[in-house]
């Protein structure tokens, strides 16, 4: 990768965190301001960034168009969308579709509940690997040695009193998830939300995505959220079938 391209990509990644001044970006890249400004002008010309009235740089409209195209190309998102919409309507809760890619888990789709309380999550947002139901489902499908590698590399930020904070505990949890076929985030990421997730398998039987239902405690108790599991599992299995997966009795999947 050329040095200029690498720097331009680092600028875009830096702007993901929010607006930056020229001085900010030069400091983050560790290069002279004239070099950064030259790159920024090229990115501006192509609408990958734009500059506001305070001379701060933001991600530009061209990136949003590319993001929409990238999402449209993700076949599983299109396949799952009508099923997820139906699940959200029938339960009255927020439903997410998540994928594991490049060592990270992120939201590929979101269907908001009809409730007045809305979740801050959004498509493209990365989620913690050690304390979210989506991530647990996706990591649980990894080969055991790979699970161990991932578990050792995680920064175990404690978000709540229930957050898993060490590799050994996470590995025990992932083994449980693999056995039972679903995962629970029991107020581990946010103190006021319970989440349940289930795997979506592709034609090969690999877990290609995960579907979750997230519910604030003010709407449903933990027990009531777990009562939604049958609907969640049915939806996940239906999407899996739509993706070409054929469930064989005794194969350990499901």
C-alpha positions as CSV (number, residue, x, y, z in Angstrom):
1,X,0.0,0.0,0.0
2,X,1.4,3.4,-0.9
3,X,2.2,5.8,1.8
4,X,-0.3,8.5,0.6
5,X,-3.1,5.9,0.3
6,X,-2.3,4.6,3.8
7,X,-2.4,8.2,5.2
8,X,-5.7,9.0,3.4
9,X,-7.3,5.9,4.9
10,X,-6.0,6.8,8.4
11,X,-7.6,10.2,8.0
12,X,-11.0,8.6,7.2
13,X,-10.7,6.2,10.1
14,X,-9.8,9.2,12.4
15,X,-12.9,11.1,11.2
16,X,-15.1,8.2,12.1
17,X,-14.6,9.3,15.7
18,X,-15.9,12.8,15.0
19,X,-14.9,16.1,13.3
20,X,-11.2,17.0,13.3
21,X,-9.2,20.1,12.6
22,X,-6.1,20.1,10.4
23,X,-3.9,20.3,13.5
24,X,-5.7,17.3,15.0
25,X,-5.2,15.2,12.0
26,X,-1.6,16.1,11.5
27,X,-0.9,15.2,15.1
28,X,-2.7,11.9,14.8
29,X,-0.8,11.0,11.7
30,X,2.5,12.4,12.9
31,X,3.2,14.3,9.7
32,X,3.4,17.9,8.6
33,X,0.2,19.9,8.1
34,X,1.0,20.6,4.5
35,X,1.1,16.9,3.7
36,X,-2.3,16.3,5.5
37,X,-3.8,19.3,3.8
38,X,-2.8,18.0,0.4
39,X,-4.6,14.7,1.1
40,X,-7.6,16.4,2.5
41,X,-8.0,18.5,-0.6
42,X,-8.0,15.4,-2.8
43,X,-10.6,13.8,-0.4
44,X,-12.7,16.9,-0.5
45,X,-12.7,17.0,-4.3
46,X,-14.0,13.4,-4.3
47,X,-16.6,14.2,-1.5
48,X,-15.0,11.7,0.9
49,X,-14.7,14.6,3.4
50,X,-16.1,18.1,3.8
51,X,-15.0,21.1,5.8
52,X,-17.4,23.1,8.0
53,X,-17.4,26.8,8.8
54,X,-15.1,26.3,11.7
55,X,-12.5,24.6,9.4
56,X,-13.1,21.1,10.9
57,X,-13.2,18.1,8.6
58,X,-16.1,15.6,8.6
59,X,-16.8,12.3,6.7
60,X,-18.4,13.2,3.4
61,X,-21.5,12.2,1.5
62,X,-19.6,10.0,-0.9
63,X,-18.7,7.6,2.0
64,X,-22.4,7.3,2.9
65,X,-23.3,6.4,-0.6
66,X,-20.5,3.8,-0.7
67,X,-21.7,2.4,2.7
68,X,-25.2,2.1,1.4
69,X,-23.9,0.2,-1.7
70,X,-21.8,-2.1,0.5
71,X,-24.8,-2.9,2.7
72,X,-26.9,-3.5,-0.4
73,X,-24.4,-6.0,-1.6
74,X,-24.5,-8.0,1.6
75,X,-26.9,-10.8,0.5
76,X,-27.7,-12.0,4.0
77,X,-29.0,-8.6,5.0
78,X,-31.5,-8.6,2.1
79,X,-32.5,-12.2,2.8
80,X,-33.1,-11.5,6.5
81,X,-34.7,-8.1,6.3
82,X,-38.4,-9.2,5.9
83,X,-38.0,-11.8,8.6
84,X,-36.4,-9.3,11.0
85,X,-39.1,-6.8,10.3
86,X,-41.8,-9.4,11.1
87,X,-40.0,-10.4,14.3
88,X,-39.8,-6.7,15.4
89,X,-43.4,-6.1,14.8
90,X,-44.6,-9.3,16.5
91,X,-42.6,-8.8,19.6
92,X,-42.7,-5.0,19.6
93,X,-39.0,-4.9,20.3
94,X,-35.8,-3.8,18.6
95,X,-34.2,-6.4,16.4
96,X,-30.5,-6.4,15.2
97,X,-28.6,-8.5,12.7
98,X,-24.9,-8.7,13.4
99,X,-21.8,-10.2,11.7
100,X,-18.2,-11.0,12.6
101,X,-15.7,-9.6,10.2
102,X,-12.1,-8.6,10.5
103,X,-12.0,-9.6,14.1
104,X,-14.9,-7.3,15.0
105,X,-18.6,-7.6,15.4
106,X,-20.9,-4.9,14.0
107,X,-24.5,-4.3,13.3
108,X,-25.4,-5.1,9.7
109,X,-29.1,-4.2,10.1
110,X,-31.5,-2.8,12.7
111,X,-35.3,-2.8,13.0
112,X,-36.6,-0.4,15.6
113,X,-39.4,-1.3,18.0
114,X,-42.6,0.5,17.9
115,X,-41.9,1.7,21.5
116,X,-41.4,5.3,22.5
117,X,-38.0,4.2,24.0
118,X,-35.5,3.9,21.2
119,X,-32.0,2.4,21.3
120,X,-28.9,4.4,20.2
121,X,-27.5,1.5,18.2
122,X,-27.0,2.0,14.4
123,X,-26.0,0.0,11.4
124,X,-22.2,-0.2,11.1
125,X,-21.6,0.3,14.8
126,X,-19.1,-2.1,16.4
127,X,-20.1,-3.9,19.5
128,X,-17.9,-5.3,22.3
129,X,-16.9,-8.9,21.9
130,X,-17.1,-9.9,25.6
131,X,-20.5,-8.7,26.8
132,X,-23.0,-8.7,23.9
133,X,-25.3,-11.5,22.9
134,X,-24.6,-11.0,19.2
135,X,-20.9,-11.3,19.7
136,X,-21.2,-14.3,21.9
137,X,-23.2,-16.2,19.3
138,X,-20.7,-15.3,16.6
139,X,-17.6,-16.1,18.6
140,X,-19.1,-19.4,19.9
141,X,-19.0,-20.8,16.3
142,X,-15.2,-20.3,16.0
143,X,-12.9,-23.3,16.2
144,X,-11.8,-23.8,19.9
145,X,-8.2,-22.6,19.3
146,X,-9.4,-19.5,17.5
147,X,-11.8,-18.8,20.3
148,X,-8.9,-18.9,22.8
149,X,-6.9,-16.5,20.6
150,X,-9.8,-14.0,20.4
151,X,-10.5,-14.3,24.1
152,X,-6.9,-13.6,25.0
153,X,-6.8,-10.5,22.8
154,X,-9.9,-8.7,24.1
155,X,-9.7,-5.6,26.2
156,X,-12.1,-6.5,29.0
157,X,-13.7,-3.2,29.7
158,X,-16.2,-3.4,32.6
159,X,-19.4,-1.8,31.5
160,X,-21.6,-3.0,34.3
161,X,-21.4,-5.3,37.4
162,X,-22.4,-8.2,35.2
163,X,-19.7,-7.7,32.5
164,X,-17.4,-10.7,31.9
165,X,-13.9,-9.5,32.6
166,X,-11.5,-12.3,31.9
167,X,-10.7,-14.8,29.1
168,X,-11.5,-17.9,31.2
169,X,-15.0,-16.7,32.0
170,X,-15.7,-15.7,28.4
171,X,-14.6,-19.1,27.1
172,X,-16.9,-20.9,29.6
173,X,-19.7,-18.6,28.4
174,X,-19.0,-19.3,24.7
175,X,-19.0,-23.1,25.3
176,X,-22.4,-22.7,27.0
177,X,-23.7,-20.6,24.0
178,X,-22.4,-23.3,21.6
179,X,-24.3,-26.0,23.5
180,X,-27.6,-24.2,24.0
181,X,-27.8,-22.5,20.6
182,X,-28.4,-19.0,21.8
183,X,-26.8,-16.2,24.0
184,X,-28.0,-13.8,26.6
185,X,-26.6,-10.4,27.5
186,X,-27.9,-10.1,31.0
187,X,-27.3,-6.3,31.5
188,X,-23.7,-6.9,30.8
189,X,-23.1,-4.1,28.3
190,X,-25.8,-1.7,29.5
191,X,-27.4,-1.9,32.9
192,X,-30.9,-1.3,31.6
193,X,-31.0,-3.7,28.7
194,X,-31.4,-7.5,28.4
195,X,-30.6,-9.0,25.0
196,X,-31.0,-12.5,23.5
197,X,-29.4,-13.6,20.3
198,X,-29.4,-16.7,18.0
199,X,-27.3,-17.9,15.1
200,X,-28.0,-17.7,11.4
201,X,-26.2,-20.4,9.4
202,X,-25.3,-20.4,5.7
203,X,-25.5,-23.3,3.3
204,X,-22.2,-24.7,4.7
205,X,-23.6,-24.7,8.3
206,X,-21.2,-22.0,9.4
207,X,-22.7,-19.2,11.5
208,X,-22.7,-16.3,9.1
209,X,-24.7,-13.8,11.2
210,X,-26.6,-13.5,14.5
211,X,-30.1,-12.1,15.2
212,X,-30.9,-10.4,18.5
213,X,-33.8,-8.9,20.4
214,X,-32.9,-6.1,22.8
215,X,-35.3,-4.9,25.4
216,X,-35.0,-2.1,28.1
217,X,-35.9,-3.3,31.6
218,X,-38.7,-0.8,31.8
219,X,-40.5,-2.6,29.1
220,X,-40.0,-6.3,30.0
221,X,-38.3,-8.2,32.8
222,X,-35.5,-10.7,32.1
223,X,-37.9,-13.6,32.3
224,X,-40.2,-11.9,29.8
225,X,-37.3,-11.3,27.4
226,X,-36.4,-15.0,27.7
227,X,-40.1,-15.8,26.8
228,X,-39.3,-14.3,23.4
229,X,-36.6,-16.9,22.7
230,X,-38.9,-19.3,20.7
231,X,-39.9,-16.6,18.3
232,X,-36.2,-15.5,18.0
233,X,-35.0,-19.1,17.4
234,X,-37.7,-19.7,14.8
235,X,-36.8,-16.5,12.9
236,X,-33.1,-17.4,13.0
237,X,-33.8,-20.9,11.7
238,X,-36.1,-19.6,9.0
239,X,-33.4,-17.1,7.8
240,X,-30.9,-19.9,7.8
241,X,-33.1,-22.0,5.6
242,X,-33.5,-19.0,3.3
243,X,-29.7,-18.9,3.1
244,X,-29.6,-22.5,2.0
245,X,-28.9,-24.2,5.3
246,X,-30.5,-27.6,5.8
247,X,-30.8,-28.6,9.4
248,X,-29.9,-32.3,9.9
249,X,-31.1,-34.0,13.0
250,X,-28.1,-34.8,15.3
251,X,-25.7,-32.4,13.6
252,X,-25.3,-30.3,16.8
253,X,-26.5,-27.1,15.1
254,X,-29.6,-25.2,16.1
